[in-house]
Amino acid sequence: MKAIQFSHYGDPDVLQIQEVADPIPAPDEVLIEVKATTVNRLDLFQRNGSRPVEKLPFTPGLEAAGVVLQDSNNFKAGDHVLTTRASQARGGGGYASKLAVPARDLARIPANVSFEQAVAAGLTASTAWGSLFDLGNLQKGERVLIWAGSSGVGSIGIQLAKQAGAWVATTASSEERVDALKQLGADLVINHRQQSVGKVLQETGGANLVIELVSSSLQESLQAAAPGGRIILIGNLGGKEATVDTQAWRLKRVSVLGGGQLHTSVANEEKFLQLIAEKAITPLVARTLPIEQAAEAHRLLDAGELQGKIVLRYV
Ligand SMILES: NC(=O)c1ccc[n+]([C@@H]2O[C@H](COP(=O)([O-])OP(=O)(O)OC[C@H]3O[C@@H](n4cnc5c(N)ncnc54)[C@H](OP(=O)(O)O)[C@@H]3O)[C@@H](O)[C@H]2O)c1
């Protein structure tokens, strides 16, 4: 089979297409042909060596959508499936053309959802679901602040929270993005370059739940939280460090929960795939490229100008 790999750390051009051995599935695994994968920030850090991998050569890719090749473990040849755990699959990660995936890690893709849509939702929707509902316990009628609404996690998170009947505030860095996020359903979009997000939320009634994707903004999230509110720490787009006023935190009785490497269950992944099938939510696809252009995809993500996921296709 083919796989996009790097055999040493470096710039995007270290990603090369290679001929490698097909994975041989164990009894609990299902062999799939990968049709689409995505580029995530972690792939860039692994490739440039800032997050060294266990062994070289290495095949990146956290998620994959594809077709089952042989009947096994209640899956039939031809079934369309998604895994958000492609880096743990035999033959993985997701930049490989075939994977042997434990059956328990496969979500079924409904008939009218494309591989591209499924994989673009993939890990970002799994993380958004996990943070909003599994850890955040979001309830109908509650108020939620989701930082970085234009991010993969943020853009699907806004839609999932609206579906659940929440009031949703989010952040963006330009007026163009503010408009785009209102179109996605956000009730309030704050330009974080022009206004204090914490102050605006405090003045408009506070948030019961804050999905913190920036980390360096933790003090603003504490300010934004309503008394007894919950903050779920999911990302660190702004860096790993934050200075907070512990007195305000303590007196407001805000809970801050870590959500590193968060996935929701496969059953919940099938629920968000069904919401895509019903057109209730739409994953944002910024660009789709053939897998051979993985290096270009890494450059595009690194430039940080796109809104939504970059999808790589095997044809
Ligand atoms: N816990 C998990 O399991 C998990 C899973 C997936 C991702 N993550 C984490 O979640 C975060 C988001 O990932 P992603 O892939 O969805 O991001 P992404 O698609 O790369 O989103 C980047 C966007 O975030 C906004 N942003 C960047 N820096 C910001 C800052 N300092 N303050 C406010 N907004 C900022 C920018 O939008 P504007 O210019 O409009 O502000 C930018 O376009 C990352 O930290 C990632 O590591 C965690």
The ligand as a Gaussian input file, in Angstrom:
#p B3LYP/6-31G(d) Opt

LIG

0 1
 N       -8.287000      18.253000      23.647000
 C       -8.327000      17.655000      22.473000
 O       -8.525000      16.499000      22.382000
 C       -8.124000      18.487000      21.229000
 C       -8.505000      17.997000      19.976000
 C       -8.378000      18.831000      18.863000
 C       -7.843000      20.104000      19.042000
 N       -7.450000      20.513000      20.277000
 C       -6.878000      21.842000      20.519000
 O       -7.903000      22.793000      20.285000
 C       -7.329000      24.000000      19.762000
 C       -8.036000      24.328000      18.460000
 O       -7.647000      23.395000      17.493000
 P       -8.181000      23.500000      16.007000
 O       -7.428000      22.514000      15.184000
 O       -9.662000      23.415000      16.032000
 O       -7.680000      24.984000      15.639000
 P       -7.572000      25.709000      14.209000
 O       -8.614000      25.157000      13.306000
 O       -6.171000      25.699000      13.789000
 O       -8.037000      27.216000      14.602000
 C       -7.240000      28.309000      14.654000
 C       -8.119000      29.550000      14.887000
 O       -8.136000      29.862000      16.270000
 C       -8.166000      31.274000      16.474000
 N       -7.060000      31.668000      17.358000
 C       -5.742000      31.388000      17.211000
 N       -5.018000      31.939000      18.186000
 C       -5.892000      32.603000      18.988000
 C       -5.739000      33.374000      20.158000
 N       -4.547000      33.609000      20.702000
 N       -6.849000      33.907000      20.716000
 C       -8.088000      33.706000      20.176000
 N       -8.282000      32.977000      19.045000
 C       -7.191000      32.430000      18.462000
 C       -7.956000      31.929000      15.095000
 O       -9.201000      32.481000      14.685000
 P       -9.416000      34.078000      14.786000
 O       -8.272000      34.662000      14.006000
 O      -10.742000      34.316000      14.176000
 O       -9.352000      34.396000      16.247000
 C       -7.540000      30.762000      14.190000
 O       -8.049000      30.866000      12.891000
 C       -5.825000      23.732000      19.598000
 O       -5.145000      24.251000      20.721000
 C       -5.749000      22.209000      19.581000
 O       -4.506000      21.748000      20.050000
 C       -7.593000      19.744000      21.360000

